[in-house]
Amino acid sequence: MAQLSGGDQLPEISLNTNQTNDLSLPGAIESNFAIILFYRGHW
């Protein structure tokens, strides 16, 4: 996936959460602006 620049739209992605459900982006975002942080946790 290429790096996003200012003004770019978030591509459709589906993420597995640490719970039993998936999170679909950008569909799960209810506003026009959001900050999304990906944390890799402990390896």
BELSUL-V562002 format. One record per backbone hydrogen bond with DSSP energy under -0.5 kcal/mol. NH is the residue of the N-H (numbers start at 1). CO is the residue of the C=O. If there is no record, write none. Layout:
nh=NH co=CO
nh=NH co=CO
This chain:
nh=8 co=5
nh=13 co=25
nh=15 co=23
nh=17 co=15
nh=17 co=21
nh=23 co=15
nh=25 co=13
nh=25 co=23
nh=28 co=24
nh=29 co=26
nh=30 co=28
nh=37 co=35
nh=38 co=36
nh=39 co=37
nh=40 co=38
